[in-house]
Amino acid sequence: MTRSAGVPYLTQARVELVTSRIRGLPTKVAVGPKQGLAVAFVGNMDQVQTVAKERMAEQFGVVDEAQLRRVGVALGLALWCPQR
């Protein structure tokens, strides 16, 4: 979930847990084959973690600008800081 431009300079990155249980909740963001994943999942913005890059085995997908905006909205709701 860390922006690509910053990754080479950071020692940690933000990741969110994903699940295949898709229920349309506002704090979840749909991801799937369009983002490089094998099947459809939702990223759970209620479960964001900061992880040391050396603990990460591989990158699973990439989101575009529109999807990143959805992440921002869902993260704002999860943190009770809704965007206006």
N, C-alpha and C positions, 0 to 999 in steps of 0.2 A: 504494500500500500504506500510505500515511500515513492516520491516522485523520482523518475529515472535520472534526471539531471543531478540529483544530490547523492545518489547511491555510491559513486566512487569516492566521495569525500567523507562518508559517514561510517562509523564503526557499528552502528545498530540500524535496524529498519523496523518499521511497523508492519505487523501482519494481523490479519483477522482470521478467525476460525471460519470454515465453510461447512455447509451442510447440504444434503440433497433433499431435506425436508422443506419444501417451498410452500409457504403459507401466505405470502403477500403482506407481511408485516412491514411497517414503515422504516424500521431500523435494519432491514435486510436489503441487500443489493444483489440483483440477479447477475450471475456471471456464467459463462459456458464456453462452447466451442468458438464463438466470436472473439473471446478473450484468450484463446489458446488452451482452454481446459477440455478434457475428453468428453465430459457430460455437463448438464446444467446443475448448478449449485446456487446457493445464495451466500454472500459474505455477511457475517453477523457483526454488525457494528457495536453490539453490546459486548463483544468478546475480542477487543483489539488489544494486542500485546506488543511490547517492544522487545526485540530479540537481537542478540549479538549476531552480526553477519557471519561469523565463523561457525555458528551453530546451524546455519541454514544450508541445506543440501543443494537445493536448486530452485530456480524461479519457475512457477507454474503457469503464470499468465500475465498479460499486460492489459490495462484498461485505457480506453481513449479519453479524450477531454470531456465528452458528454457523460460517460460513465463515472469519471472522477467527480463531476458535479453531483451526481446521485450519491456517491460515497459521502461527500461533504454534507449534504442534506441529512442523510441517514445518521451520520456520526453526530451532527448537531442535535438531532432528536434523542439519540442514545445518551448524550451528555447533558441533556436538558438545556441546550443552548440553540434553539431553532433559529435558522437563518430566515431573514425577512426579505 
